[in-house]
Amino acid sequence: MSNPFMRAVPSTRIHPQRMVAGESLTSDLDTLLACVGGTPRRIRRGEFLYRVGASFHALYGIRAGSFKSVLLTEDGREQITGFHMAGEVLGLEGIGAETYAGDAVALEDGEVIEIPFAELDALACRDPALQRELFRMLAGEIHRERSLMLLLGSMRAEERLAAFLINLSQRMAARGFSAHRFMLRMTREEIGSLLGLKLETVSRILSRFQVEGLIEVRNREIGIVAMAALRGVIGRTDLRREREAA
């Protein structure tokens, strides 16, 4: 079945469900655990899973909960580079390096599986299928970063937020949760950090989407009322650009 959103967006665009961090719709964690075991680890809200500069030694599969990946700017501000949920794998940026490139922080209480990379790497050398899977995951990480740069460089504020909500909806559905009603585990300020928007801008656009009947907002709970119309926000903004340029 064709995707109406894909018809509304020029072919040079990347599908919005891939525009924001953690776009994988299959469980990378299940794939890895089928090949190599790991050690469960409970983690509390606000706790660091790993810190930037720490020695790279493992990948972390999220069994429960959600996380944010963070970098610090030169002036000491926190810059969020991704949000991650159950079924996804953290630490991929450390492969090929000696240290982790950023911080990973728990947004809520959860559990991860620590997968020793030395053991995983040794298995991959003997198993071409596992090696290809690691390459696929690394390619996905590169694609994620490229997609985020395209989003920040080419989309207006309302397009960015619409793409973000569509992304969350798709990822929730892929994991057996409701695609139309879910909790935001991150704050609006954290969403703004990822999307390059001010807190006030995120709040204003969410309110506008609610007035227009696209979503319902109750504190951190989001209900998507009109998914097709939310997808159409991007085409609508493109049309506005054309009118302004005329």
Helices and strands as residue ranges (DSSP letters): H 4-8, G 16-18, H 28-33, E 39-43, E 48-50, E 58-64, E 66-72, E 78-85, E 89-90, G 92-94, E 103-106, E 110-116, H 117-126, H 128-154, H 157-174, E 181-183, H 188-195, H 199-211, E 215-218, E 221-224, H 227-245
